[in-house]
Structure formats: C-alpha cells, structure tokens
Amino acid sequence: MATIVRSTDAHPDPVHARYASRTPMLTPLVAGEILDRAAPCYIKSSDGKIYMCNAGSSNEPSEILGFTGKPYVADEPVTLFREGSVFYYSDGNLTAGDKMYLHTASGLLSGSATLGDALGVAVCLDTKHILVTRAHPTV
C-alpha cells in the first residue's frame, strides 16, 4: 500500500474554497482529537465529535464526511470540505488521474484500495492538487 505524502502546507485551494461544499453547521461540529491539515474525517457516533478516518476495516472510521481545511485541536469547532473541493495536497509527488483511498493509518491517504475503502475518496488533478470525489458514508 503506497502512502501518499501530504505536504506540510496542505490546504484547500483558495479560489475553489469560496465555492466548495462544506458540512452544514446546524450544530457545531467539534474535534474529538487533534486533527491534521487536509485529513479525511468522520463523525464518531458514540460522542458526535470529529475524528480522522482510517480504513483498516469496513466500519465507522472509514465513513468519510469530509476533509479538514487546517489543523485543529481537541474540542475546537471544525469545518469539513466535501465533494468538489480542491486541495493543494502534495509538493509534487502525485500523478494526474490517480485515485486516492483512505489509508489504514488515521488521517492519511493511500494510492491503493484498502479494506475499508474500495471506492476511493479523491483523484489527483496534477502533481500537487487533489479533487475530493467522495465524502459521505458508504458503510
């Protein structure tokens, strides 16, 4: 399984971020742990907080809701970016057209399918940018 190396400056593309689909803020979503920048995340049903996804098995942590736009600390309000969002993700190590999948390690992406993610959550647009293609539960 090829781990995709995320840039230390990963972030939503500023031009697209203004129009990007975000999680509705009907009630404040808060971080249940420290969340990395540009990390795929889900809502944990036991406490209603946001945690980083991992696809080690086909269960709740592989139910992506969206990607963080910046790092968060525990109990901080969180905004997640959903389908159609473009991220600066890599310093130049991506291949246009490649699919990206949830990794078995929390908050990371993989270049190959995993037990918890056979569909993929993003596609590489060029060597540096990804497009979020799936950000909703499938389990």
C-alpha positions as CSV (number, residue, x, y, z in Angstrom):
1,M,0.0,0.0,0.0
2,A,1.5,3.3,-1.1
3,T,1.1,6.1,1.4
4,I,0.6,9.5,-0.2
5,V,2.9,12.0,1.3
6,R,0.9,15.1,2.3
7,S,2.6,18.5,2.1
8,T,3.3,20.3,5.4
9,D,1.4,23.2,3.8
10,A,-1.6,21.2,2.5
11,H,-4.7,23.3,2.3
12,P,-7.9,23.9,0.3
13,D,-7.3,25.8,-2.9
14,P,-8.2,29.4,-2.0
15,V,-10.0,30.1,-5.3
16,H,-12.2,27.0,-5.1
17,A,-12.7,27.1,-1.3
18,R,-15.1,30.0,-1.6
19,Y,-17.5,27.8,-3.5
20,A,-16.6,24.4,-2.0
21,S,-19.3,22.3,-0.4
22,R,-18.8,22.3,3.4
23,T,-20.6,20.4,6.1
24,P,-23.8,22.1,7.3
25,M,-23.3,23.9,10.6
26,L,-26.7,23.1,12.0
27,T,-24.9,22.2,15.3
28,P,-21.3,22.9,15.8
29,L,-19.0,20.1,14.9
30,V,-16.1,19.8,17.2
31,A,-12.8,17.9,17.1
32,G,-12.6,14.7,19.2
33,E,-8.8,14.6,18.8
34,I,-6.0,16.6,17.3
35,L,-6.8,16.7,13.5
36,D,-4.2,17.1,10.9
37,R,-4.5,19.6,8.0
38,A,-6.2,18.2,4.9
39,A,-7.2,15.0,6.8
40,P,-10.2,12.8,5.9
41,C,-12.6,12.8,8.8
42,Y,-15.8,11.2,10.1
43,I,-18.3,11.7,12.9
44,K,-18.0,9.2,15.8
45,S,-21.5,8.1,16.7
46,S,-20.6,7.5,20.4
47,D,-19.8,11.1,21.1
48,G,-20.8,13.1,17.9
49,K,-17.3,14.5,17.5
50,I,-15.0,14.6,14.5
51,Y,-12.1,12.1,14.2
52,M,-9.6,11.3,11.4
53,C,-10.6,8.4,9.2
54,N,-8.8,5.1,8.9
55,A,-9.7,2.3,6.6
56,G,-8.2,-0.7,8.4
57,S,-11.6,-2.3,8.3
58,S,-15.0,-1.6,6.9
59,N,-16.5,0.2,9.9
60,E,-17.3,3.7,11.2
61,P,-13.8,5.2,10.9
62,S,-13.9,4.5,7.1
63,E,-17.1,6.6,6.7
64,I,-15.7,9.8,5.4
65,L,-17.6,13.0,5.9
66,G,-15.1,15.5,4.6
67,F,-11.5,16.9,4.8
68,T,-10.2,19.4,7.3
69,G,-9.1,22.7,5.9
70,K,-6.5,23.3,8.6
71,P,-5.2,21.6,11.8
72,Y,-7.5,21.5,14.8
73,V,-7.1,20.8,18.5
74,A,-9.5,18.7,20.5
75,D,-12.8,20.4,21.2
76,E,-12.2,23.1,18.6
77,P,-15.1,23.8,16.2
78,V,-14.4,22.1,12.8
79,T,-15.3,22.9,9.2
80,L,-15.0,20.0,6.7
81,F,-14.7,20.3,3.0
82,R,-16.8,17.9,0.9
83,E,-17.1,16.6,-2.7
84,G,-15.9,19.0,-5.3
85,S,-13.3,20.6,-3.1
86,V,-9.8,21.1,-4.5
87,F,-6.8,20.8,-2.2
88,Y,-3.1,21.7,-2.6
89,Y,-2.0,18.3,-1.2
90,S,1.5,17.4,-2.3
91,D,4.8,19.2,-3.0
92,G,4.8,17.5,-6.5
93,N,4.6,13.7,-6.0
94,L,1.2,13.0,-7.4
95,T,0.2,11.6,-10.8
96,A,-2.7,13.2,-12.6
97,G,-5.7,10.8,-12.9
98,D,-4.6,8.5,-10.0
99,K,-7.3,7.6,-7.4
100,M,-6.6,8.2,-3.7
101,Y,-8.1,6.0,-1.0
102,L,-8.4,6.2,2.8
103,H,-5.3,4.7,4.4
104,T,-5.3,2.2,7.2
105,A,-3.4,4.8,9.3
106,S,-5.6,7.7,10.7
107,G,-5.8,10.8,8.6
108,L,-3.7,9.6,5.6
109,L,-4.4,8.7,2.0
110,S,-3.2,5.7,0.0
111,G,-2.5,5.1,-3.6
112,S,-4.3,1.7,-3.5
113,A,-7.6,0.4,-2.3
114,T,-7.9,-0.7,1.4
115,L,-10.2,-3.0,3.3
116,G,-12.3,0.0,4.4
117,D,-12.2,1.9,1.1
118,A,-12.5,0.1,-2.2
119,L,-14.0,3.2,-4.0
120,G,-11.6,6.0,-3.4
121,V,-12.2,9.5,-2.0
122,A,-10.2,11.7,-4.3
123,V,-8.5,12.0,-7.6
124,C,-5.2,13.7,-8.5
125,L,-5.6,16.6,-10.8
126,D,-1.9,17.2,-11.4
127,T,1.3,16.7,-9.4
128,K,0.2,18.8,-6.5
129,H,-3.6,19.0,-6.3
130,I,-6.4,16.6,-5.5
131,L,-10.2,16.8,-6.1
132,V,-12.4,15.3,-3.3
133,T,-14.8,12.9,-5.2
134,R,-16.4,11.1,-2.2
135,A,-17.2,12.5,1.2
136,H,-20.2,10.6,2.6
137,P,-20.7,7.4,4.5
138,T,-20.8,4.2,2.4
139,V,-20.9,1.6,5.2
